[in-house]
Amino acid sequence: MKTVDFRPCECGVKRGFLDQRAAEKALGRAQAKRDRQAQRWEGVHPIHRENRIYECDYGRWHLTKQSRRAYEERVASYAA
Ligand SMILES: [Zn+2]
């Protein structure tokens, strides 16, 4: 029985989705979560969302996103 919708991919990315639909669903969930977090920063410009999906050479689908480090630096500057 399959309990997760992604698996490690041979290209080295940990989250490899089997098809485009699964990747898009996961992307939607990730963006919804980020939107909820962004709403906590009132009066602040929305955080850029550069997330998208792509198909790699091994036929799996992956998500790309703004680097975690860039996001954390922005949050840190707001909190200061
Ligand atoms: Zn891959």
PDB file of the backbone (N, CA, C, O) and the ligand in Angstrom, with CONECT records:
HET     ZN  A 101       1
ATOM      1  N   MET A   1       0.848  -1.191   0.000  1.00  0.00           N
ATOM      2  CA  MET A   1       0.000   0.000   0.000  1.00  0.00           C
ATOM      3  C   MET A   1       0.884   1.241   0.000  1.00  0.00           C
ATOM      4  O   MET A   1       1.853   1.326   0.754  1.00  0.00           O
ATOM      5  N   LYS A   2       0.546   2.180  -0.835  1.00  0.00           N
ATOM      6  CA  LYS A   2       1.339   3.401  -0.943  1.00  0.00           C
ATOM      7  C   LYS A   2       0.808   4.422   0.052  1.00  0.00           C
ATOM      8  O   LYS A   2      -0.377   4.756   0.031  1.00  0.00           O
ATOM      9  N   THR A   3       1.665   4.910   0.907  1.00  0.00           N
ATOM     10  CA  THR A   3       1.223   5.873   1.916  1.00  0.00           C
ATOM     11  C   THR A   3       1.750   7.272   1.633  1.00  0.00           C
ATOM     12  O   THR A   3       1.246   8.238   2.206  1.00  0.00           O
ATOM     13  N   VAL A   4       2.744   7.408   0.773  1.00  0.00           N
ATOM     14  CA  VAL A   4       3.246   8.726   0.399  1.00  0.00           C
ATOM     15  C   VAL A   4       3.158   8.861  -1.113  1.00  0.00           C
ATOM     16  O   VAL A   4       3.174   7.868  -1.839  1.00  0.00           O
ATOM     17  N   ASP A   5       3.066  10.105  -1.579  1.00  0.00           N
ATOM     18  CA  ASP A   5       2.922  10.309  -3.014  1.00  0.00           C
ATOM     19  C   ASP A   5       4.239  10.726  -3.663  1.00  0.00           C
ATOM     20  O   ASP A   5       4.245  11.188  -4.804  1.00  0.00           O
ATOM     21  N   PHE A   6       5.340  10.570  -2.956  1.00  0.00           N
ATOM     22  CA  PHE A   6       6.633  10.857  -3.581  1.00  0.00           C
ATOM     23  C   PHE A   6       7.675   9.875  -3.078  1.00  0.00           C
ATOM     24  O   PHE A   6       7.510   9.254  -2.028  1.00  0.00           O
ATOM     25  N   ARG A   7       8.730   9.745  -3.829  1.00  0.00           N
ATOM     26  CA  ARG A   7       9.826   8.848  -3.479  1.00  0.00           C
ATOM     27  C   ARG A   7      11.143   9.510  -3.834  1.00  0.00           C
ATOM     28  O   ARG A   7      11.185  10.417  -4.664  1.00  0.00           O
ATOM     29  N   PRO A   8      12.236   9.052  -3.197  1.00  0.00           N
ATOM     30  CA  PRO A   8      13.544   9.573  -3.612  1.00  0.00           C
ATOM     31  C   PRO A   8      13.777   9.290  -5.084  1.00  0.00           C
ATOM     32  O   PRO A   8      13.434   8.220  -5.585  1.00  0.00           O
ATOM     33  N   CYS A   9      14.363  10.257  -5.769  1.00  0.00           N
ATOM     34  CA  CYS A   9      14.591  10.126  -7.207  1.00  0.00           C
ATOM     35  C   CYS A   9      16.066   9.830  -7.471  1.00  0.00           C
ATOM     36  O   CYS A   9      16.943  10.167  -6.675  1.00  0.00           O
ATOM     37  N   GLU A  10      16.304   9.201  -8.593  1.00  0.00           N
ATOM     38  CA  GLU A  10      17.678   8.843  -8.947  1.00  0.00           C
ATOM     39  C   GLU A  10      18.544  10.061  -9.221  1.00  0.00           C
ATOM     40  O   GLU A  10      19.770   9.958  -9.184  1.00  0.00           O
ATOM     41  N   CYS A  11      17.934  11.223  -9.497  1.00  0.00           N
ATOM     42  CA  CYS A  11      18.719  12.424  -9.771  1.00  0.00           C
ATOM     43  C   CYS A  11      19.244  13.045  -8.484  1.00  0.00           C
ATOM     44  O   CYS A  11      20.047  13.977  -8.528  1.00  0.00           O
ATOM     45  N   GLY A  12      18.791  12.529  -7.319  1.00  0.00           N
ATOM     46  CA  GLY A  12      19.297  13.032  -6.057  1.00  0.00           C
ATOM     47  C   GLY A  12      18.302  13.851  -5.274  1.00  0.00           C
ATOM     48  O   GLY A  12      18.535  14.143  -4.101  1.00  0.00           O
ATOM     49  N   VAL A  13      17.178  14.237  -5.899  1.00  0.00           N
ATOM     50  CA  VAL A  13      16.131  14.979  -5.199  1.00  0.00           C
ATOM     51  C   VAL A  13      15.313  14.004  -4.366  1.00  0.00           C
ATOM     52  O   VAL A  13      14.922  12.939  -4.842  1.00  0.00           O
ATOM     53  N   LYS A  14      15.060  14.378  -3.123  1.00  0.00           N
ATOM     54  CA  LYS A  14      14.381  13.451  -2.220  1.00  0.00           C
ATOM     55  C   LYS A  14      12.907  13.278  -2.567  1.00  0.00           C
ATOM     56  O   LYS A  14      12.362  12.179  -2.466  1.00  0.00           O
ATOM     57  N   ARG A  15      12.271  14.366  -2.973  1.00  0.00           N
ATOM     58  CA  ARG A  15      10.837  14.291  -3.260  1.00  0.00           C
ATOM     59  C   ARG A  15      10.633  14.204  -4.758  1.00  0.00           C
ATOM     60  O   ARG A  15      10.605  15.223  -5.448  1.00  0.00           O
ATOM     61  N   GLY A  16      10.491  12.992  -5.261  1.00  0.00           N
ATOM     62  CA  GLY A  16      10.223  12.786  -6.669  1.00  0.00           C
ATOM     63  C   GLY A  16       8.808  12.278  -6.856  1.00  0.00           C
ATOM     64  O   GLY A  16       8.468  11.186  -6.398  1.00  0.00           O
ATOM     65  N   PHE A  17       7.977  13.069  -7.529  1.00  0.00           N
ATOM     66  CA  PHE A  17       6.583  12.678  -7.728  1.00  0.00           C
ATOM     67  C   PHE A  17       6.445  11.860  -9.000  1.00  0.00           C
ATOM     68  O   PHE A  17       7.173  12.049  -9.975  1.00  0.00           O
ATOM     69  N   LEU A  18       5.493  10.951  -8.957  1.00  0.00           N
ATOM     70  CA  LEU A  18       5.365  10.008 -10.067  1.00  0.00           C
ATOM     71  C   LEU A  18       4.756  10.654 -11.302  1.00  0.00           C
ATOM     72  O   LEU A  18       5.030  10.223 -12.422  1.00  0.00           O
ATOM     73  N   ASP A  19       3.940  11.673 -11.115  1.00  0.00           N
ATOM     74  CA  ASP A  19       3.339  12.329 -12.273  1.00  0.00           C
ATOM     75  C   ASP A  19       3.092  13.800 -11.962  1.00  0.00           C
ATOM     76  O   ASP A  19       3.245  14.254 -10.828  1.00  0.00           O
ATOM     77  N   GLN A  20       2.702  14.529 -13.008  1.00  0.00           N
ATOM     78  CA  GLN A  20       2.538  15.971 -12.872  1.00  0.00           C
ATOM     79  C   GLN A  20       1.421  16.321 -11.895  1.00  0.00           C
ATOM     80  O   GLN A  20       1.537  17.279 -11.131  1.00  0.00           O
ATOM     81  N   ARG A  21       0.364  15.562 -11.918  1.00  0.00           N
ATOM     82  CA  ARG A  21      -0.752  15.852 -11.010  1.00  0.00           C
ATOM     83  C   ARG A  21      -0.333  15.796  -9.557  1.00  0.00           C
ATOM     84  O   ARG A  21      -0.679  16.673  -8.765  1.00  0.00           O
ATOM     85  N   ALA A  22       0.417  14.754  -9.209  1.00  0.00           N
ATOM     86  CA  ALA A  22       0.858  14.609  -7.820  1.00  0.00           C
ATOM     87  C   ALA A  22       1.746  15.776  -7.423  1.00  0.00           C
ATOM     88  O   ALA A  22       1.653  16.283  -6.305  1.00  0.00           O
ATOM     89  N   ALA A  23       2.615  16.204  -8.345  1.00  0.00           N
ATOM     90  CA  ALA A  23       3.499  17.329  -8.048  1.00  0.00           C
ATOM     91  C   ALA A  23       2.704  18.613  -7.862  1.00  0.00           C
ATOM     92  O   ALA A  23       2.997  19.408  -6.969  1.00  0.00           O
ATOM     93  N   GLU A  24       1.686  18.815  -8.717  1.00  0.00           N
ATOM     94  CA  GLU A  24       0.885  20.036  -8.604  1.00  0.00           C
ATOM     95  C   GLU A  24       0.104  20.062  -7.296  1.00  0.00           C
ATOM     96  O   GLU A  24      -0.028  21.116  -6.673  1.00  0.00           O
ATOM     97  N   LYS A  25      -0.407  18.923  -6.884  1.00  0.00           N
ATOM     98  CA  LYS A  25      -1.124  18.853  -5.614  1.00  0.00           C
ATOM     99  C   LYS A  25      -0.206  19.219  -4.459  1.00  0.00           C
ATOM    100  O   LYS A  25      -0.586  19.973  -3.564  1.00  0.00           O
ATOM    101  N   ALA A  26       1.004  18.678  -4.489  1.00  0.00           N
ATOM    102  CA  ALA A  26       1.955  18.959  -3.422  1.00  0.00           C
ATOM    103  C   ALA A  26       2.356  20.424  -3.428  1.00  0.00           C
ATOM    104  O   ALA A  26       2.539  21.024  -2.369  1.00  0.00           O
ATOM    105  N   LEU A  27       2.492  20.999  -4.605  1.00  0.00           N
ATOM    106  CA  LEU A  27       2.839  22.411  -4.722  1.00  0.00           C
ATOM    107  C   LEU A  27       1.722  23.271  -4.138  1.00  0.00           C
ATOM    108  O   LEU A  27       1.991  24.248  -3.439  1.00  0.00           O
ATOM    109  N   GLY A  28       0.477  22.914  -4.420  1.00  0.00           N
ATOM    110  CA  GLY A  28      -0.662  23.659  -3.884  1.00  0.00           C
ATOM    111  C   GLY A  28      -0.692  23.623  -2.370  1.00  0.00           C
ATOM    112  O   GLY A  28      -0.965  24.632  -1.720  1.00  0.00           O
ATOM    113  N   ARG A  29      -0.410  22.463  -1.816  1.00  0.00           N
ATOM    114  CA  ARG A  29      -0.387  22.351  -0.357  1.00  0.00           C
ATOM    115  C   ARG A  29       0.715  23.218   0.227  1.00  0.00           C
ATOM    116  O   ARG A  29       0.511  23.883   1.243  1.00  0.00           O
ATOM    117  N   ALA A  30       1.881  23.216  -0.405  1.00  0.00           N
ATOM    118  CA  ALA A  30       3.015  23.992   0.109  1.00  0.00           C
ATOM    119  C   ALA A  30       2.710  25.485   0.054  1.00  0.00           C
ATOM    120  O   ALA A  30       3.072  26.228   0.967  1.00  0.00           O
ATOM    121  N   GLN A  31       2.042  25.928  -1.020  1.00  0.00           N
ATOM    122  CA  GLN A  31       1.747  27.354  -1.144  1.00  0.00           C
ATOM    123  C   GLN A  31       0.681  27.775  -0.145  1.00  0.00           C
ATOM    124  O   GLN A  31       0.759  28.875   0.403  1.00  0.00           O
ATOM    125  N   ALA A  32      -0.298  26.942   0.103  1.00  0.00           N
ATOM    126  CA  ALA A  32      -1.329  27.272   1.078  1.00  0.00           C
ATOM    127  C   ALA A  32      -0.722  27.434   2.461  1.00  0.00           C
ATOM    128  O   ALA A  32      -1.101  28.331   3.214  1.00  0.00           O
ATOM    129  N   LYS A  33       0.207  26.578   2.785  1.00  0.00           N
ATOM    130  CA  LYS A  33       0.870  26.652   4.085  1.00  0.00           C
ATOM    131  C   LYS A  33       1.658  27.945   4.202  1.00  0.00           C
ATOM    132  O   LYS A  33       1.633  28.604   5.241  1.00  0.00           O
ATOM    133  N   ARG A  34       2.364  28.310   3.122  1.00  0.00           N
ATOM    134  CA  ARG A  34       3.148  29.539   3.167  1.00  0.00           C
ATOM    135  C   ARG A  34       2.254  30.762   3.267  1.00  0.00           C
ATOM    136  O   ARG A  34       2.602  31.730   3.943  1.00  0.00           O
ATOM    137  N   ASP A  35       1.101  30.728   2.598  1.00  0.00           N
ATOM    138  CA  ASP A  35       0.190  31.870   2.676  1.00  0.00           C
ATOM    139  C   ASP A  35      -0.275  32.094   4.105  1.00  0.00           C
ATOM    140  O   ASP A  35      -0.348  33.234   4.564  1.00  0.00           O
ATOM    141  N   ARG A  36      -0.589  31.018   4.807  1.00  0.00           N
ATOM    142  CA  ARG A  36      -1.018  31.167   6.196  1.00  0.00           C
ATOM    143  C   ARG A  36       0.085  31.782   7.041  1.00  0.00           C
ATOM    144  O   ARG A  36      -0.182  32.617   7.905  1.00  0.00           O
ATOM    145  N   GLN A  37       1.319  31.375   6.794  1.00  0.00           N
ATOM    146  CA  GLN A  37       2.433  31.943   7.549  1.00  0.00           C
ATOM    147  C   GLN A  37       2.602  33.414   7.212  1.00  0.00           C
ATOM    148  O   GLN A  37       2.870  34.229   8.094  1.00  0.00           O
ATOM    149  N   ALA A  38       2.447  33.756   5.940  1.00  0.00           N
ATOM    150  CA  ALA A  38       2.667  35.130   5.505  1.00  0.00           C
ATOM    151  C   ALA A  38       1.657  36.075   6.141  1.00  0.00           C
ATOM    152  O   ALA A  38       1.978  37.232   6.413  1.00  0.00           O
ATOM    153  N   GLN A  39       0.440  35.595   6.380  1.00  0.00           N
ATOM    154  CA  GLN A  39      -0.595  36.457   6.931  1.00  0.00           C
ATOM    155  C   GLN A  39      -0.264  36.924   8.343  1.00  0.00           C
ATOM    156  O   GLN A  39      -0.839  37.899   8.827  1.00  0.00           O
ATOM    157  N   ARG A  40       0.639  36.250   8.989  1.00  0.00           N
ATOM    158  CA  ARG A  40       1.016  36.653  10.344  1.00  0.00           C
ATOM    159  C   ARG A  40       1.861  37.914  10.326  1.00  0.00           C
ATOM    160  O   ARG A  40       2.004  38.580  11.352  1.00  0.00           O
ATOM    161  N   TRP A  41       2.420  38.247   9.174  1.00  0.00           N
ATOM    162  CA  TRP A  41       3.269  39.438   9.080  1.00  0.00           C
ATOM    163  C   TRP A  41       2.436  40.554   8.470  1.00  0.00           C
ATOM    164  O   TRP A  41       2.498  40.787   7.263  1.00  0.00           O
ATOM    165  N   GLU A  42       1.674  41.231   9.279  1.00  0.00           N
ATOM    166  CA  GLU A  42       0.758  42.237   8.777  1.00  0.00           C
ATOM    167  C   GLU A  42       1.511  43.456   8.264  1.00  0.00           C
ATOM    168  O   GLU A  42       2.496  43.882   8.866  1.00  0.00           O
ATOM    169  N   GLY A  43       1.049  44.010   7.162  1.00  0.00           N
ATOM    170  CA  GLY A  43       1.685  45.190   6.601  1.00  0.00           C
ATOM    171  C   GLY A  43       2.977  44.908   5.874  1.00  0.00           C
ATOM    172  O   GLY A  43       3.670  45.823   5.429  1.00  0.00           O
ATOM    173  N   VAL A  44       3.288  43.664   5.759  1.00  0.00           N
ATOM    174  CA  VAL A  44       4.536  43.292   5.084  1.00  0.00           C
ATOM    175  C   VAL A  44       4.204  42.820   3.686  1.00  0.00           C
ATOM    176  O   VAL A  44       3.176  42.178   3.470  1.00  0.00           O
ATOM    177  N   HIS A  45       5.059  43.129   2.747  1.00  0.00           N
ATOM    178  CA  HIS A  45       4.830  42.647   1.384  1.00  0.00           C
ATOM    179  C   HIS A  45       4.739  41.130   1.370  1.00  0.00           C
ATOM    180  O   HIS A  45       5.463  40.447   2.094  1.00  0.00           O
ATOM    181  N   PRO A  46       3.853  40.616   0.549  1.00  0.00           N
ATOM    182  CA  PRO A  46       3.768  39.153   0.453  1.00  0.00           C
ATOM    183  C   PRO A  46       5.105  38.563   0.025  1.00  0.00           C
ATOM    184  O   PRO A  46       5.835  39.126  -0.790  1.00  0.00           O
ATOM    185  N   ILE A  47       5.382  37.447   0.588  1.00  0.00           N
ATOM    186  CA  ILE A  47       6.624  36.775   0.223  1.00  0.00           C
ATOM    187  C   ILE A  47       6.498  36.236  -1.194  1.00  0.00           C
ATOM    188  O   ILE A  47       5.513  35.591  -1.552  1.00  0.00           O
ATOM    189  N   HIS A  48       7.501  36.511  -1.970  1.00  0.00           N
ATOM    190  CA  HIS A  48       7.483  36.014  -3.352  1.00  0.00           C
ATOM    191  C   HIS A  48       7.369  34.507  -3.380  1.00  0.00           C
ATOM    192  O   HIS A  48       8.029  33.796  -2.623  1.00  0.00           O
ATOM    193  N   ARG A  49       6.525  34.044  -4.263  1.00  0.00           N
ATOM    194  CA  ARG A  49       6.377  32.604  -4.409  1.00  0.00           C
ATOM    195  C   ARG A  49       6.916  32.193  -5.768  1.00  0.00           C
ATOM    196  O   ARG A  49       6.295  32.462  -6.796  1.00  0.00           O
ATOM    197  N   GLU A  50       8.026  31.565  -5.772  1.00  0.00           N
ATOM    198  CA  GLU A  50       8.653  31.171  -7.024  1.00  0.00           C
ATOM    199  C   GLU A  50       8.506  29.672  -7.261  1.00  0.00           C
ATOM    200  O   GLU A  50       9.180  29.094  -8.114  1.00  0.00           O
ATOM    201  N   ASN A  51       7.620  29.060  -6.497  1.00  0.00           N
ATOM    202  CA  ASN A  51       7.488  27.615  -6.601  1.00  0.00           C
ATOM    203  C   ASN A  51       6.950  27.205  -7.969  1.00  0.00           C
ATOM    204  O   ASN A  51       6.058  27.843  -8.529  1.00  0.00           O
ATOM    205  N   ARG A  52       7.497  26.169  -8.464  1.00  0.00           N
ATOM    206  CA  ARG A  52       6.967  25.578  -9.684  1.00  0.00           C
ATOM    207  C   ARG A  52       7.404  24.127  -9.730  1.00  0.00           C
ATOM    208  O   ARG A  52       8.157  23.661  -8.874  1.00  0.00           O
ATOM    209  N   ILE A  53       6.934  23.438 -10.718  1.00  0.00           N
ATOM    210  CA  ILE A  53       7.292  22.036 -10.849  1.00  0.00           C
ATOM    211  C   ILE A  53       8.033  21.817 -12.162  1.00  0.00           C
ATOM    212  O   ILE A  53       7.887  22.592 -13.107  1.00  0.00           O
ATOM    213  N   TYR A  54       8.809  20.779 -12.208  1.00  0.00           N
ATOM    214  CA  TYR A  54       9.521  20.454 -13.445  1.00  0.00           C
ATOM    215  C   TYR A  54       9.749  18.951 -13.505  1.00  0.00           C
ATOM    216  O   TYR A  54       9.760  18.266 -12.482  1.00  0.00           O
ATOM    217  N   GLU A  55       9.927  18.466 -14.694  1.00  0.00           N
ATOM    218  CA  GLU A  55      10.187  17.042 -14.898  1.00  0.00           C
ATOM    219  C   GLU A  55      11.680  16.857 -15.108  1.00  0.00           C
ATOM    220  O   GLU A  55      12.287  17.533 -15.937  1.00  0.00           O
ATOM    221  N   CYS A  56      12.266  15.942 -14.356  1.00  0.00           N
ATOM    222  CA  CYS A  56      13.710  15.742 -14.466  1.00  0.00           C
ATOM    223  C   CYS A  56      14.019  14.659 -15.496  1.00  0.00           C
ATOM    224  O   CYS A  56      13.125  14.066 -16.101  1.00  0.00           O
ATOM    225  N   ASP A  57      15.316  14.426 -15.671  1.00  0.00           N
ATOM    226  CA  ASP A  57      15.765  13.481 -16.701  1.00  0.00           C
ATOM    227  C   ASP A  57      15.297  12.057 -16.430  1.00  0.00           C
ATOM    228  O   ASP A  57      15.326  11.214 -17.327  1.00  0.00           O
ATOM    229  N   TYR A  58      14.869  11.785 -15.208  1.00  0.00           N
ATOM    230  CA  TYR A  58      14.456  10.429 -14.864  1.00  0.00           C
ATOM    231  C   TYR A  58      12.940  10.250 -14.927  1.00  0.00           C
ATOM    232  O   TYR A  58      12.412   9.204 -14.551  1.00  0.00           O
ATOM    233  N   GLY A  59      12.258  11.274 -15.403  1.00  0.00           N
ATOM    234  CA  GLY A  59      10.816  11.159 -15.591  1.00  0.00           C
ATOM    235  C   GLY A  59      10.010  11.386 -14.329  1.00  0.00           C
ATOM    236  O   GLY A  59       8.798  11.169 -14.322  1.00  0.00           O
ATOM    237  N   ARG A  60      10.660  11.819 -13.266  1.00  0.00           N
ATOM    238  CA  ARG A  60       9.935  12.179 -12.043  1.00  0.00           C
ATOM    239  C   ARG A  60       9.710  13.685 -12.037  1.00  0.00           C
ATOM    240  O   ARG A  60      10.377  14.445 -12.739  1.00  0.00           O
ATOM    241  N   TRP A  61       8.740  14.086 -11.211  1.00  0.00           N
ATOM    242  CA  TRP A  61       8.409  15.512 -11.122  1.00  0.00           C
ATOM    243  C   TRP A  61       8.876  16.054  -9.778  1.00  0.00           C
ATOM    244  O   TRP A  61       8.722  15.401  -8.746  1.00  0.00           O
ATOM    245  N   HIS A  62       9.442  17.246  -9.800  1.00  0.00           N
ATOM    246  CA  HIS A  62       9.983  17.863  -8.585  1.00  0.00           C
ATOM    247  C   HIS A  62       9.453  19.273  -8.416  1.00  0.00           C
ATOM    248  O   HIS A  62       9.002  19.910  -9.368  1.00  0.00           O
ATOM    249  N   LEU A  63       9.519  19.745  -7.171  1.00  0.00           N
ATOM    250  CA  LEU A  63       9.172  21.127  -6.870  1.00  0.00           C
ATOM    251  C   LEU A  63      10.451  21.936  -6.718  1.00  0.00           C
ATOM    252  O   LEU A  63      11.438  21.449  -6.167  1.00  0.00           O
ATOM    253  N   THR A  64      10.434  23.158  -7.203  1.00  0.00           N
ATOM    254  CA  THR A  64      11.524  24.078  -6.900  1.00  0.00           C
ATOM    255  C   THR A  64      10.934  25.217  -6.095  1.00  0.00           C
ATOM    256  O   THR A  64       9.766  25.566  -6.265  1.00  0.00           O
ATOM    257  N   LYS A  65      11.726  25.787  -5.232  1.00  0.00           N
ATOM    258  CA  LYS A  65      11.204  26.877  -4.418  1.00  0.00           C
ATOM    259  C   LYS A  65      12.334  27.811  -4.021  1.00  0.00           C
ATOM    260  O   LYS A  65      13.519  27.493  -4.122  1.00  0.00           O
ATOM    261  N   GLN A  66      11.909  28.963  -3.570  1.00  0.00           N
ATOM    262  CA  GLN A  66      12.843  29.939  -3.030  1.00  0.00           C
ATOM    263  C   GLN A  66      13.636  29.262  -1.924  1.00  0.00           C
ATOM    264  O   GLN A  66      13.095  28.465  -1.157  1.00  0.00           O
ATOM    265  N   SER A  67      14.894  29.578  -1.849  1.00  0.00           N
ATOM    266  CA  SER A  67      15.724  28.893  -0.878  1.00  0.00           C
ATOM    267  C   SER A  67      15.241  29.179   0.534  1.00  0.00           C
ATOM    268  O   SER A  67      14.806  30.285   0.856  1.00  0.00           O
ATOM    269  N   ARG A  68      15.328  28.162   1.354  1.00  0.00           N
ATOM    270  CA  ARG A  68      14.926  28.285   2.755  1.00  0.00           C
ATOM    271  C   ARG A  68      15.719  29.397   3.437  1.00  0.00           C
ATOM    272  O   ARG A  68      15.177  30.127   4.267  1.00  0.00           O
ATOM    273  N   ARG A  69      16.980  29.526   3.095  1.00  0.00           N
ATOM    274  CA  ARG A  69      17.833  30.509   3.741  1.00  0.00           C
ATOM    275  C   ARG A  69      17.364  31.935   3.451  1.00  0.00           C
ATOM    276  O   ARG A  69      17.341  32.779   4.347  1.00  0.00           O
ATOM    277  N   ALA A  70      16.993  32.198   2.208  1.00  0.00           N
ATOM    278  CA  ALA A  70      16.531  33.540   1.857  1.00  0.00           C
ATOM    279  C   ALA A  70      15.255  33.869   2.634  1.00  0.00           C
ATOM    280  O   ALA A  70      15.083  34.989   3.114  1.00  0.00           O
ATOM    281  N   TYR A  71      14.377  32.898   2.752  1.00  0.00           N
ATOM    282  CA  TYR A  71      13.125  33.116   3.473  1.00  0.00           C
ATOM    283  C   TYR A  71      13.403  33.430   4.938  1.00  0.00           C
ATOM    284  O   TYR A  71      12.825  34.361   5.499  1.00  0.00           O
ATOM    285  N   GLU A  72      14.282  32.659   5.550  1.00  0.00           N
ATOM    286  CA  GLU A  72      14.557  32.858   6.973  1.00  0.00           C
ATOM    287  C   GLU A  72      15.235  34.199   7.235  1.00  0.00           C
ATOM    288  O   GLU A  72      15.012  34.818   8.276  1.00  0.00           O
ATOM    289  N   GLU A  73      16.055  34.643   6.301  1.00  0.00           N
ATOM    290  CA  GLU A  73      16.706  35.948   6.479  1.00  0.00           C
ATOM    291  C   GLU A  73      15.678  37.056   6.450  1.00  0.00           C
ATOM    292  O   GLU A  73      15.784  38.018   7.211  1.00  0.00           O
ATOM    293  N   ARG A  74      14.670  36.940   5.573  1.00  0.00           N
ATOM    294  CA  ARG A  74      13.614  37.949   5.520  1.00  0.00           C
ATOM    295  C   ARG A  74      12.833  37.975   6.824  1.00  0.00           C
ATOM    296  O   ARG A  74      12.573  39.043   7.378  1.00  0.00           O
ATOM    297  N   VAL A  75      12.462  36.804   7.310  1.00  0.00           N
ATOM    298  CA  VAL A  75      11.696  36.734   8.548  1.00  0.00           C
ATOM    299  C   VAL A  75      12.499  37.342   9.689  1.00  0.00           C
ATOM    300  O   VAL A  75      11.951  38.063  10.523  1.00  0.00           O
ATOM    301  N   ALA A  76      13.776  37.057   9.725  1.00  0.00           N
ATOM    302  CA  ALA A  76      14.626  37.556  10.802  1.00  0.00           C
ATOM    303  C   ALA A  76      14.687  39.080  10.767  1.00  0.00           C
ATOM    304  O   ALA A  76      14.722  39.723  11.816  1.00  0.00           O
ATOM    305  N   SER A  77      14.700  39.667   9.552  1.00  0.00           N
ATOM    306  CA  SER A  77      14.799  41.117   9.472  1.00  0.00           C
ATOM    307  C   SER A  77      13.504  41.767   9.925  1.00  0.00           C
ATOM    308  O   SER A  77      13.533  42.863  10.485  1.00  0.00           O
ATOM    309  N   TYR A  78      12.358  41.113   9.695  1.00  0.00           N
ATOM    310  CA  TYR A  78      11.097  41.675  10.157  1.00  0.00           C
ATOM    311  C   TYR A  78      11.003  41.633  11.687  1.00  0.00           C
ATOM    312  O   TYR A  78      10.467  42.544  12.317  1.00  0.00           O
ATOM    313  N   ALA A  79      11.529  40.573  12.256  1.00  0.00           N
ATOM    314  CA  ALA A  79      11.389  40.384  13.695  1.00  0.00           C
ATOM    315  C   ALA A  79      12.316  41.302  14.482  1.00  0.00           C
ATOM    316  O   ALA A  79      12.078  41.567  15.661  1.00  0.00           O
ATOM    317  N   ALA A  80      13.369  41.788  13.836  1.00  0.00           N
ATOM    318  CA  ALA A  80      14.380  42.586  14.544  1.00  0.00           C
ATOM    319  C   ALA A  80      13.822  43.949  14.933  1.00  0.00           C
ATOM    320  O   ALA A  80      14.530  44.756  15.536  1.00  0.00           O
TER     321      ALA A  80
HETATM  322 ZN    ZN A 101      14.609  13.585 -10.424  1.00  0.00          ZN2+
END
